[in-house]
Amino acid sequence: MTVDVLVTVGRGDDLSVLARRVLALGIVVCVPALVAVWVVEHEHDLWVRWGYPPLLVHLAVLTWVLLRRPRWVPAAVLGTLAVLETWWIVVAVARVAAAPDPLTAWAALFPMPLLGTGIVLVVAFLFQRTRAALVHGCVLLTVTTLALVLAFSTFPDGAEQVGWSVRFGVYMGVQLFLLLILARAKEHVVTARADAERAARAALRMRDMAYLDELTGIANRRRLLEELRHQSGLVGPDHPVSVVYFDLDHFKRVNDDHGHDVGDQALRAVADVAGRAVRDGDLLARVGGEEFVVVAPGADHGRAVQLAERLRQTVPHELGMTLGAVLTASFGVTELLPDEAPEDVLRRVDGLMYRAKDEGRDRVRSERLG
């Protein structure tokens, strides 16, 4: 039998975990029944006396593997199925051969090993790909049916019992067909979920391309304008929104003296420093070149000025530590007005930033409204 273990796709990992837990639970439920059978039958049934103890030990080990060693599960489960199938067929043939009549023989085959055939079919579909499980099931049913036919043909009136053996094989074939339908449905569900997740990831990548700055990974101008538009509808006495605009001083010298690669590193470093300085819920955006904007919902004028001063002191220090280039920045701080257009507030705060540059750079200029 070719072992073709279930390959998980998308959320298929969740299904494999569920399969392991279901099988472990099934073993836990069955073990008391097996113990009870051993207690009742072991004195007059050699197969139960000598077969059930190692079977119980094996199931206990398999349960541990299912719960603690996921990597071992495929080999452990398929190995267990192979051992059980072989053992049950041998036991079935031996019990039929030892029975004085057909009725006694059939009684000796239940509940195990014949009902066990259905169990292993289900387990095979849980831990194998559909095609491999189908081949596995067909081989098992064929061998089991042939073994029963040969065993019952030894009775004087064996023709009728052979018919019952074939009928048993047909019943199990119906079960195999139903399992095949369920397995195919499961694979379709897993594939559909994987396709949906790939589509969602692609949509997120496209959204990132549309709203994130390619160089620094922070928000771009388009995302900034949307945020300002959104926040302008929320502005009120209990919900101030401040805007901090800053531009690196003499940034052209960095590109001229050190090259554009160093300049790009500096911009990424500024984005990293500012990203760590702002609060959760604030939006940091690069609007072009060496210009950055922070939208701070819930921050009044005083807190926004404190943020700008903190950035003014932190940015040169961090750039000096990481790049060896000291860069200062000039800041403008203002408040967003109710229903104000994004372009208008950016124009106001940009003017404040240029006032800071005109007054000598490396400073904060703010405007308190109202």
Secondary structure, DSSP 8 states (H G I E B T S, - for coil): ----B----TTHHHHHHHHHHHHHHHHHHHHHHHHHHHHHHTTT-HHHHHHHHHHHHHHHHHHHHHHH-GGGHHHHHHHHHHHHHHHHHHHHHHHHHH-SSHHHHHHHTTTTTHHHHHHHHHHHHHHB-HHHHHHHHHHHHHHHHHHHHHHHTTSTTHHHHHHHHHHHHHHHHHHHHHHHHHHHHHHHHHHHHHHHHHHHHHHHHHHHHHHB-TTTSSB-HHHHHHHHHHHHTT-BTTB-EEEEEEEETTHHHHHHHH-HHHHHHHHHHHHHHHHHHS-TT-EEEEEETTEEEEEEET--HHHHHHHHHHHHHHHHHHHHHHHS----EEEEEEE--TT--HHHHHHHHHHHHHHHHHTTSS-EEE----
